[in-house]
Protein backbone atom coordinates (compact mmCIF):
# COMPACT_ATOMS: atom_id res chain seq x y z
CA UNK A 1 0.00 0.00 0.00
CA UNK A 2 0.89 3.64 -0.52
CA UNK A 3 -0.13 5.24 2.76
CA UNK A 4 -0.70 8.96 3.18
CA UNK A 5 -1.72 11.49 5.79
CA UNK A 6 -3.94 14.25 4.46
CA UNK A 7 -6.05 17.18 5.52
CA UNK A 8 -9.48 17.95 4.11
CA UNK A 9 -10.43 21.09 5.99
CA UNK A 10 -10.21 19.52 9.43
CA UNK A 11 -7.93 17.29 11.48
CA UNK A 12 -5.36 15.13 9.65
CA UNK A 13 -6.62 11.76 8.41
CA UNK A 14 -4.89 8.72 6.97
CA UNK A 15 -5.58 6.77 3.83
CA UNK A 16 -4.15 4.70 1.01
CA UNK A 17 -3.54 5.96 -2.51
CA UNK A 18 -5.24 4.10 -5.36
CA UNK A 19 -5.88 4.74 -9.05
CA UNK A 20 -2.29 5.90 -9.73
CA UNK A 21 -2.46 8.18 -6.67
CA UNK A 22 -5.49 10.06 -8.01
CA UNK A 23 -7.76 8.90 -5.17
CA UNK A 24 -7.40 8.16 -1.47
CA UNK A 25 -9.24 5.48 0.48
CA UNK A 26 -10.04 7.06 3.85
CA UNK A 27 -9.23 4.14 6.14
CA UNK A 28 -11.04 5.34 9.25
CA UNK A 29 -14.22 6.08 7.30
CA UNK A 30 -14.00 2.78 5.42
CA UNK A 31 -13.62 0.86 8.69
CA UNK A 32 -16.58 2.67 10.24
CA UNK A 33 -18.77 1.95 7.19
CA UNK A 34 -18.08 -1.77 7.53
CA UNK A 35 -18.64 -1.78 11.31
CA UNK A 36 -14.97 -2.53 12.02
CA UNK A 37 -13.02 -1.01 14.90
CA UNK A 38 -11.33 2.23 13.86
CA UNK A 39 -8.73 2.38 16.64
CA UNK A 40 -5.79 1.76 14.30
CA UNK A 41 -6.92 4.21 11.62
CA UNK A 42 -7.00 7.51 13.50
CA UNK A 43 -3.42 8.39 12.50
CA UNK A 44 -0.33 6.79 10.96
CA UNK A 45 1.35 6.02 14.27
CA UNK A 46 -1.71 4.05 15.39
CA UNK A 47 -1.68 2.07 12.14
CA UNK A 48 2.02 1.28 12.54
CA UNK A 49 1.49 0.15 16.13
CA UNK A 50 -1.37 -2.06 14.95
CA UNK A 51 1.15 -4.30 13.20
CA UNK A 52 0.42 -6.83 10.48
CA UNK A 53 -3.15 -7.40 11.71
CA UNK A 54 -4.02 -3.73 11.16
CA UNK A 55 -2.29 -3.73 7.77
CA UNK A 56 -4.29 -6.80 6.69
CA UNK A 57 -7.51 -5.02 7.62
CA UNK A 58 -6.36 -1.93 5.72
CA UNK A 59 -5.61 -4.00 2.61
CA UNK A 60 -9.11 -5.48 2.70
CA UNK A 61 -10.64 -2.03 3.12
CA UNK A 62 -8.69 -0.77 0.12
CA UNK A 63 -9.68 -3.75 -2.02
CA UNK A 64 -13.39 -3.17 -1.39
CA UNK A 65 -13.45 0.63 -1.24
CA UNK A 66 -16.11 2.53 -3.12
CA UNK A 67 -18.39 5.52 -2.85
CA UNK A 68 -17.99 8.07 -0.07
CA UNK A 69 -14.83 6.50 1.40
CA UNK A 70 -12.93 7.66 -1.70
CA UNK A 71 -11.39 11.13 -1.68
CA UNK A 72 -9.83 12.90 -4.67
CA UNK A 73 -6.16 13.70 -4.07
CA UNK A 74 -6.59 17.02 -5.86
CA UNK A 75 -9.19 18.12 -3.31
CA UNK A 76 -7.00 17.70 -0.21
CA UNK A 77 -3.63 18.71 1.24
CA UNK A 78 -1.10 15.89 1.44
CA UNK A 79 0.87 16.14 4.68
CA UNK A 80 3.96 14.31 5.86
CA UNK A 81 2.84 10.67 6.13
CA UNK A 82 4.24 10.57 9.67
CA UNK A 83 3.99 14.16 10.94
CA UNK A 84 5.63 13.45 14.30
CA UNK A 85 7.90 10.39 14.17
CA UNK A 86 8.66 8.60 17.40
CA UNK A 87 12.32 9.41 16.63
CA UNK A 88 14.27 10.55 13.57
CA UNK A 89 17.89 9.62 12.91
CA UNK A 90 19.98 10.27 9.83
CA UNK A 91 22.91 8.13 8.78
CA UNK A 92 25.83 8.58 6.39
CA UNK A 93 25.42 5.48 4.27
CA UNK A 94 26.56 6.62 0.82
CA UNK A 95 30.38 6.84 0.61
CA UNK A 96 30.16 8.63 -2.76
CA UNK A 97 28.49 11.56 -1.00
CA UNK A 98 31.37 11.74 1.46
CA UNK A 99 33.93 11.63 -1.32
CA UNK A 100 32.26 14.23 -3.51
CA UNK A 101 31.84 16.68 -0.64
CA UNK A 102 35.54 16.41 0.10
CA UNK A 103 36.36 16.94 -3.57
CA UNK A 104 34.29 20.14 -3.63
CA UNK A 105 36.00 21.43 -0.50
CA UNK A 106 39.44 20.63 -1.91
CA UNK A 107 38.67 22.25 -5.27
CA UNK A 108 37.52 25.46 -3.61
CA UNK A 109 40.60 25.51 -1.39
CA UNK A 110 42.78 25.19 -4.49
CA UNK A 111 40.87 27.84 -6.44
CA UNK A 112 41.17 30.40 -3.64
CA UNK A 113 44.78 29.62 -2.66
CA UNK A 114 47.64 32.07 -3.28
CA UNK A 115 49.50 29.22 -5.00
CA UNK A 116 46.85 26.88 -6.51
CA UNK A 117 49.38 24.36 -7.83
CA UNK A 118 51.05 23.99 -4.45
CA UNK A 119 47.71 23.71 -2.73
CA UNK A 120 46.62 20.98 -5.15
CA UNK A 121 49.78 19.00 -4.48
CA UNK A 122 49.20 19.38 -0.75
CA UNK A 123 45.58 18.16 -0.99
CA UNK A 124 46.54 15.21 -3.22
CA UNK A 125 49.40 14.18 -0.94
CA UNK A 126 47.15 14.22 2.13
CA UNK A 127 44.54 11.98 0.50
CA UNK A 128 41.91 14.52 1.48
CA UNK A 129 39.61 13.73 -1.46
CA UNK A 130 39.33 10.03 -0.55
CA UNK A 131 36.73 8.54 1.80
CA UNK A 132 38.41 8.25 5.23
CA UNK A 133 39.13 4.65 6.16
CA UNK A 134 37.35 5.08 9.48
CA UNK A 135 34.10 5.71 7.63
CA UNK A 136 33.76 1.98 6.98
CA UNK A 137 34.15 0.94 10.63
CA UNK A 138 30.50 1.42 11.65
CA UNK A 139 27.44 3.46 10.60
CA UNK A 140 27.50 6.99 11.99
CA UNK A 141 24.44 9.17 12.47
CA UNK A 142 22.97 12.17 14.22
CA UNK A 143 19.55 12.59 15.81
CA UNK A 144 17.31 14.99 13.86
CA UNK A 145 14.65 17.33 15.17
CA UNK A 146 11.46 15.29 14.90
CA UNK A 147 9.42 18.37 15.85
CA UNK A 148 10.19 20.15 12.56
CA UNK A 149 8.92 17.52 10.10
CA UNK A 150 7.19 18.92 7.00
CA UNK A 151 5.43 17.37 4.01
CA UNK A 152 5.34 17.65 0.27
CA UNK A 153 4.30 20.97 -1.30
CA UNK A 154 4.98 22.85 1.95
CA UNK A 155 7.15 25.94 1.68
CA UNK A 156 10.43 25.66 3.56
CA UNK A 157 11.09 28.96 5.33
CA UNK A 158 14.85 29.33 5.51
CA UNK A 159 16.16 30.43 8.93
CA UNK A 160 17.24 34.10 9.07
CA UNK A 161 20.68 33.21 10.43
CA UNK A 162 21.68 31.32 7.26
CA UNK A 163 22.50 32.33 3.68
CA UNK A 164 23.70 28.96 2.33
CA UNK A 165 20.67 26.94 1.19
CA UNK A 166 21.05 23.22 0.48
CA UNK A 167 18.85 20.17 0.05
CA UNK A 168 19.81 16.52 0.57
CA UNK A 169 18.37 13.68 -1.52
CA UNK A 170 17.73 10.72 0.79
CA UNK A 171 15.28 7.94 1.46
CA UNK A 172 14.26 6.39 4.76
CA UNK A 173 12.68 3.43 6.49
CA UNK A 174 9.92 3.53 9.09
CA UNK A 175 10.26 1.00 11.90
CA UNK A 176 7.16 -1.18 12.22
CA UNK A 177 7.44 -2.60 15.72
CA UNK A 178 9.49 -2.37 18.90
CA UNK A 179 12.61 -4.45 18.48
CA UNK A 180 15.85 -5.22 20.30
CA UNK A 181 18.89 -7.42 19.60
CA UNK A 182 17.83 -7.91 16.00
CA UNK A 183 20.11 -9.85 13.66
CA UNK A 184 20.89 -8.42 10.25
CA UNK A 185 19.19 -11.42 8.65
CA UNK A 186 15.93 -10.71 10.51
CA UNK A 187 16.06 -6.91 10.40
CA UNK A 188 13.89 -6.41 7.31
CA UNK A 189 10.90 -7.91 9.16
CA UNK A 190 10.95 -4.85 11.42
CA UNK A 191 10.56 -2.38 8.54
CA UNK A 192 7.04 -0.97 8.13
CA UNK A 193 7.78 0.86 4.90
CA UNK A 194 9.83 3.34 2.89
CA UNK A 195 9.60 7.06 2.24
CA UNK A 196 11.64 9.96 0.79
CA UNK A 197 13.62 12.25 3.08
CA UNK A 198 14.92 15.76 2.37
CA UNK A 199 17.44 16.58 5.07
CA UNK A 200 17.62 20.36 4.55
CA UNK A 201 20.99 21.88 5.43
CA UNK A 202 21.98 25.42 6.38
CA UNK A 203 25.55 24.76 5.33
CA UNK A 204 27.09 27.89 6.86
CA UNK A 205 25.72 27.09 10.32
CA UNK A 206 26.55 23.40 9.90
CA UNK A 207 30.17 24.28 9.10
CA UNK A 208 30.38 26.51 12.17
CA UNK A 209 29.32 23.64 14.42
CA UNK A 210 31.36 20.92 12.73
CA UNK A 211 34.45 23.10 12.45
CA UNK A 212 34.36 24.16 16.08
CA UNK A 213 37.00 23.06 18.64
CA UNK A 214 34.25 21.02 20.34
CA UNK A 215 32.33 19.30 17.54
CA UNK A 216 28.89 18.19 18.69
CA UNK A 217 27.49 17.74 15.21
CA UNK A 218 25.60 19.86 12.72
CA UNK A 219 23.55 21.68 15.39
CA UNK A 220 21.06 24.34 14.25
CA UNK A 221 22.25 23.90 10.67
CA UNK A 222 20.02 20.81 10.50
CA UNK A 223 17.39 21.64 13.13
CA UNK A 224 14.81 23.71 11.29
CA UNK A 225 13.24 21.41 8.64
CA UNK A 226 13.07 17.71 7.80
CA UNK A 227 10.72 16.76 4.98
CA UNK A 228 9.22 13.27 4.67
CA UNK A 229 6.83 11.95 2.03
CA UNK A 230 4.83 12.06 -0.04
CA UNK A 231 3.75 8.64 1.24
CA UNK A 232 4.97 5.55 3.06
CA UNK A 233 5.17 2.54 0.75
CA UNK A 234 4.73 -0.64 2.75
CA UNK A 235 7.62 -3.11 2.69
CA UNK A 236 5.77 -5.76 0.68
CA UNK A 237 5.38 -3.35 -2.26
CA UNK A 238 9.16 -3.12 -2.89
CA UNK A 239 10.76 -6.60 -3.07
CA UNK A 240 14.25 -5.19 -3.85
CA UNK A 241 14.67 -1.80 -2.17
CA UNK A 242 18.34 -1.58 -3.14
CA UNK A 243 17.77 -1.04 -6.84
CA UNK A 244 15.79 2.21 -6.84
CA UNK A 245 16.73 5.25 -8.89
CA UNK A 246 17.04 8.52 -6.95
CA UNK A 247 16.77 11.92 -8.65
CA UNK A 248 16.79 15.55 -7.57
CA UNK A 249 15.36 18.43 -9.62
CA UNK A 250 15.79 22.17 -9.17
CA UNK A 251 13.10 24.20 -10.95
CA UNK A 252 12.44 21.18 -13.16
CA UNK A 253 16.08 20.60 -14.14
CA UNK A 254 17.67 17.26 -13.23
CA UNK A 255 20.63 18.07 -10.96
CA UNK A 256 21.13 14.97 -8.79
CA UNK A 257 21.05 11.33 -9.88
CA UNK A 258 21.90 8.18 -7.95
CA UNK A 259 20.65 4.79 -6.82
CA UNK A 260 19.86 3.13 -3.51
CA UNK A 261 22.37 0.41 -4.46
CA UNK A 262 25.13 2.87 -3.52
CA UNK A 263 24.53 2.42 0.21
CA UNK A 264 27.53 0.93 1.99
CA UNK A 265 25.57 0.44 5.22
CA UNK A 266 22.14 -0.90 4.28
CA UNK A 267 19.13 -0.47 6.54
CA UNK A 268 19.26 -4.08 7.75
CA UNK A 269 22.81 -3.55 9.02
CA UNK A 270 21.82 -0.22 10.57
CA UNK A 271 18.88 -1.78 12.43
CA UNK A 272 21.08 -4.58 13.77
CA UNK A 273 23.69 -2.00 14.83
CA UNK A 274 21.17 0.21 16.66
CA UNK A 275 19.34 -2.59 18.47
CA UNK A 276 22.47 -4.03 20.09
CA UNK A 277 22.06 -1.74 23.07
CA UNK A 278 18.52 -0.44 23.11
CA UNK A 279 15.03 -0.80 21.69
CA UNK A 280 13.97 0.71 18.40
CA UNK A 281 10.34 1.74 18.70
CA UNK A 282 7.49 1.51 16.24
CA UNK A 283 7.27 4.75 14.29
CA UNK A 284 10.96 5.62 14.39
CA UNK A 285 12.45 6.83 11.10
CA UNK A 286 15.98 6.05 9.90
CA UNK A 287 17.37 8.20 7.08
CA UNK A 288 19.86 6.80 4.60
CA UNK A 289 22.07 9.84 4.33
CA UNK A 290 22.59 11.69 1.08
CA UNK A 291 23.12 9.78 -2.16
CA UNK A 292 26.14 10.73 -4.28
CA UNK A 293 25.41 13.99 -6.21
CA UNK A 294 22.42 14.50 -3.88
CA UNK A 295 23.14 18.05 -2.71
CA UNK A 296 24.53 21.34 -4.00
CA UNK A 297 27.66 20.91 -1.90
CA UNK A 298 28.52 18.15 -4.37
CA UNK A 299 27.10 19.52 -7.64
CA UNK A 300 28.01 23.20 -7.00
CA UNK A 301 24.57 24.19 -8.25
CA UNK A 302 23.63 27.09 -5.98
CA UNK A 303 20.13 27.00 -4.51
CA UNK A 304 18.39 30.39 -4.47
CA UNK A 305 15.32 31.79 -2.70
CA UNK A 306 12.19 30.76 -4.57
CA UNK A 307 13.72 27.61 -6.06
CA UNK A 308 11.51 24.52 -6.17
CA UNK A 309 13.28 21.32 -5.09
CA UNK A 310 11.80 17.96 -6.11
CA UNK A 311 13.22 14.67 -4.86
CA UNK A 312 12.17 11.46 -6.57
CA UNK A 313 12.75 7.82 -5.66
CA UNK A 314 11.49 4.98 -7.86
CA UNK A 315 8.30 3.29 -6.60
CA UNK A 316 7.88 5.84 -3.82
CA UNK A 317 7.09 9.08 -5.61
CA UNK A 318 8.17 12.70 -5.70
CA UNK A 319 8.63 15.11 -2.80
CA UNK A 320 8.27 18.79 -3.75
CA UNK A 321 9.06 21.95 -1.77
CA UNK A 322 9.73 25.61 -2.48
CA UNK A 323 12.39 27.46 -0.51
CA UNK A 324 11.28 30.79 0.94
CA UNK A 325 13.99 33.11 2.26
CA UNK A 326 12.75 36.71 2.74
CA UNK A 327 16.11 37.79 4.14
CA UNK A 328 18.03 36.79 0.99
CA UNK A 329 18.16 38.50 -2.39
CA UNK A 330 17.79 36.09 -5.29
CA UNK A 331 19.42 38.60 -7.63
CA UNK A 332 22.46 39.21 -5.42
CA UNK A 333 25.76 38.83 -7.31
CA UNK A 334 27.91 35.78 -6.81
CA UNK A 335 27.41 32.07 -7.17
CA UNK A 336 28.11 28.79 -5.46
CA UNK A 337 31.81 29.55 -4.93
CA UNK A 338 31.03 32.86 -3.24
CA UNK A 339 28.47 31.24 -0.93
CA UNK A 340 30.83 28.39 -0.12
CA UNK A 341 33.77 30.72 0.53
CA UNK A 342 31.70 32.80 2.95
CA UNK A 343 30.59 29.67 4.76
CA UNK A 344 34.17 28.48 5.12
CA UNK A 345 35.26 31.88 6.44
CA UNK A 346 32.53 31.72 9.07
CA UNK A 347 33.60 28.28 10.24
CA UNK A 348 35.25 28.36 13.66
CA UNK A 349 38.78 27.02 13.48
CA UNK A 350 40.45 25.09 16.30
TAZIQUI-V600664 format. One record per pair of residues at least 6 apart in sequence whose C-alpha atoms are under 8 Angstrom apart, sorted by the first residue. I is the first residue (numbers start at 0). J is the second residue. Records with the same first field share a line. If there is no record, write none. Layout:
BEGIN
I = J  J
END
This chain:
BEGIN
0 = 15  16  58  232  233  236
1 = 15  16  17  230  231  232  233
2 = 13  14  15  16  80  230  231  232  233
3 = 13  14  15  16  77  78  79  80  229  230  231
4 = 11  12  13  14  42  43  77  78  79  80  81  230
5 = 11  12  13  14  75  76  77  78  80
6 = 12  75  76  77  78
7 = 74  75  76
8 = 75
11 = 42
12 = 25  27  41  42
13 = 25  26  27  40  41  42  43
14 = 23  24  25  26  27
15 = 23  24  25  26  61
16 = 22  23  24
17 = 23  24
20 = 72
21 = 71  72  73
22 = 69  70  71  72
23 = 69  70  71  72
24 = 61  64  68  69  70
25 = 68  69  70
26 = 40  57  60  61  68
27 = 37  40  41
28 = 68
29 = 60  64  68
30 = 36  37  60
31 = 37
38 = 45
39 = 45  46  48  49  53
40 = 46
43 = 80  81
44 = 81  84  281  282
46 = 53  54
47 = 53  175  176  191  281  282
48 = 175  176  281  282
50 = 175  176
77 = 150  151  152  229
78 = 149  150  151  228  229
79 = 148  149  150  151  226  227  228  229  230
80 = 150  227  228  229  230  231
81 = 227
82 = 148  149  150
83 = 145  146  148
84 = 145  282  283  284
85 = 145  280  281  282  283  284
86 = 142  143  145  282  283  284
87 = 142  143  144  145  283  284  285  286
88 = 140  141  142  143  284  285  286
89 = 140  141  142  143  285  286  287  288
90 = 138  139  140  141  285  286  287  288
91 = 138  139  140  287  288  289
92 = 138  262  263  264  265  287  288  289
93 = 261  262  263  264  287  288  289  290  291
94 = 130  261  262  263  291
95 = 261  290  291  292
96 = 289  290  291  292  293  297
97 = 130  291
98 = 128  129  130
99 = 128  291  292  297
100 = 296  297
101 = 127  128  129
102 = 127  128  297
103 = 296  297  299
105 = 119  122  127  128
107 = 336  340
108 = 118
109 = 115  116  118  119
112 = 118
122 = 128
138 = 264  269  272
141 = 216
143 = 221  222  225
144 = 221  222  223  224  225
145 = 225
147 = 222  223  224  225
148 = 224  225  226  227
149 = 224  225  226  227
150 = 226  227  228  229  318
151 = 226  227  228  229  318  319  320
152 = 318  319  320  321
153 = 319  320  321
154 = 320  321  322  323
155 = 224  320  321  322  323
156 = 322  323  324
157 = 164  322  323  324
158 = 223  324
159 = 324  326
160 = 204
161 = 201  202  203  204
162 = 201  203  327  338
163 = 201  202  203  302  338  339  342
164 = 199  200  201  202  301  302  303
165 = 199  200  201  202  294  295  296  301  302
166 = 197  198  199  200  293  294  295  308
167 = 196  197  198  199  200  288  289  290  293  294
168 = 196  197  198  245  246  247  255  288  289  290  293  294  310
169 = 195  196  197  198  286  287  288  289  290  293
170 = 193  194  195  196  197  286  287  288  312
171 = 193  194  195  196  284  285  286  287
172 = 190  191  192  193  194  266  284  285  286
173 = 190  191  192  193  194  281  282  283  284  285
174 = 189  190  191  192  279  280  281  282  283  284  285
175 = 189  190  191  192  280  281  282
176 = 189  190  191  279  280  281  282
177 = 278  279  280  281
178 = 189  274  278  279  280
179 = 274  275  276  277  278  279
180 = 271  274  275  276  277  278
181 = 270  271  274  275
182 = 271
183 = 267  268  270  271
184 = 267
185 = 267
186 = 267  268  270  271
187 = 266  267
190 = 234
191 = 233  234
192 = 231  232  233  234
193 = 231  232  233  234  315
194 = 227  228  229  230  231  232  315
195 = 227  228  229  310  311  312  315  316  317  318
196 = 225  226  227  228  286
197 = 225  226  227  310
198 = 221  224  225  226
199 = 221  224  225  226
200 = 220  221
201 = 220  221
202 = 220  342
203 = 220  339  341  342  343  345  346
204 = 217  218  219  220  342  346
205 = 216  217  218  219  220  221
206 = 217  342  343  345  346  347
207 = 345  346  347
208 = 214  215  216  217  218  346  347
209 = 215  216  217
210 = 346  347  348  349
211 = 346  347  348  349
212 = 347  348  349
227 = 318
228 = 317  318
229 = 315  316  317  318
230 = 315  316
231 = 315
232 = 315
237 = 314
240 = 259
241 = 258  259  260
242 = 258  259  260
243 = 258  259  260  312  313  314
244 = 256  257  258  259  312  313
245 = 255  256  257  258  259  290  310  311  312  313
246 = 253  254  255  256  257  293  310  311  312
247 = 253  254  255  256  293  308  309  310  311
248 = 254  255  307  308  309  310
249 = 302  306  307  308  309
250 = 306  307  308
251 = 307  309
254 = 292  298  300
255 = 291  292  293  294  298
256 = 291  292  293
257 = 290  291  292  293
258 = 290
259 = 290
261 = 290  291
262 = 287  290
266 = 285  287
273 = 279
291 = 297
292 = 298
295 = 301  302
299 = 335  336
300 = 335
301 = 334  335
303 = 322  329
304 = 322  323  324  325  327  328  329
305 = 321  322  323  324  329
306 = 321  322
307 = 319  320  321  322
308 = 319  320  321  322
309 = 317  318  319  320
310 = 317  318  319
311 = 317  318
END
